[in-house]
C-alpha cells in the first residue's frame, strides 16, 4: 500500500497545479477581490498548502507504525466515504 500511495501523490501534483492555473486564468475579471486570481482565493490556497505540508510531516512520523493491511482498508473506506459524499 505504501508503494501505491507514494506513486500516486507525485502524479497528482502536476494535475493539481495545471488545474489551479487554468481555473485562475478562466476566471480572470469575473471575481473581484484583493486575494483572488480568477476563481482561486489565494489566501485559502496558502492555508491549504500550509495544512498539507503539516499533514505530510505528521504522516511521516505516524504512518510507518501503521500496519500495511490496516492502512489499505482505511484507504478503501475513505474512498467509499468520498464516493458517497459525491453522490449525495
C-alpha positions in Angstrom: 0.0 0.0 0.0 2.8 2.4 0.8 4.2 1.9 -2.7 0.8 2.8 -4.3 0.4 5.9 -2.2 3.9 7.1 -2.8 3.4 6.7 -6.6 0.0 8.4 -6.7 1.0 11.6 -4.9 3.7 12.8 -7.3 1.4 12.1 -10.2 -1.4 14.2 -8.7 0.8 17.3 -8.2 1.1 18.3 -11.9 -2.6 17.8 -12.4 -3.5 20.0 -9.4 -1.1 22.8 -10.5 -2.3 22.9 -14.1 -6.0 22.8 -13.0 -5.4 25.6 -10.5 -3.7 27.8 -13.1 -6.4 27.1 -15.7 -9.2 27.8 -13.1 -7.5 31.0 -12.2 -6.9 32.1 -15.8 -10.5 31.3 -16.9 -11.9 33.3 -14.0 -9.9 36.5 -14.7 -12.1 39.5 -14.3 -15.1 37.5 -13.1 -14.4 37.7 -9.3 -13.2 40.9 -7.7 -11.3 40.9 -4.5 -7.8 41.5 -3.2 -7.0 37.9 -2.7 -8.2 36.4 -5.9 -6.5 35.1 -9.0 -9.5 34.4 -11.2 -11.7 32.0 -9.2 -8.9 31.0 -6.9 -8.7 32.5 -3.5 -5.0 32.9 -2.8 -5.4 33.2 1.0 -7.3 29.9 1.2 -4.8 28.3 -1.2 -2.0 29.4 1.1 -3.8 27.9 4.1 -4.3 24.6 2.3 -0.7 24.4 1.4 0.4 25.0 5.0 -2.0 22.5 6.3 -1.0 20.0 3.6 2.7 20.3 4.5 1.9 19.9 8.2 -0.1 16.8 7.4 2.8 15.3 5.4 5.1 16.0 8.3 2.6 14.3 10.7 2.1 11.3 8.4 5.8 10.7 8.0 6.1 10.1 11.7 2.8 8.2 12.3 2.1 6.1 9.2 5.2 3.9 9.3 3.9 2.4 12.5 0.5 1.5 11.0 0.2 -2.0 9.6 0.1 -2.0 5.8 -3.2 -4.1 5.7 -4.9 -1.7 8.1 -3.7 1.2 6.0 -5.1 -0.4 2.9 -8.5 -1.0 4.5 -8.7 2.6 5.8 -7.8 3.9 2.4 -10.6 1.9 0.7 -13.0 3.0 3.4 -12.0 6.7 2.8 -12.6 6.3 -0.9 -16.1 4.8 -0.3 -16.9 7.7 2.0 -15.8 10.2 -0.6 -17.9 8.4 -3.3 -21.0 8.6 -1.1 -20.4 12.3 -0.4 -20.1 13.0 -4.1 -23.3 11.0 -4.9 -25.3 13.0 -2.3 
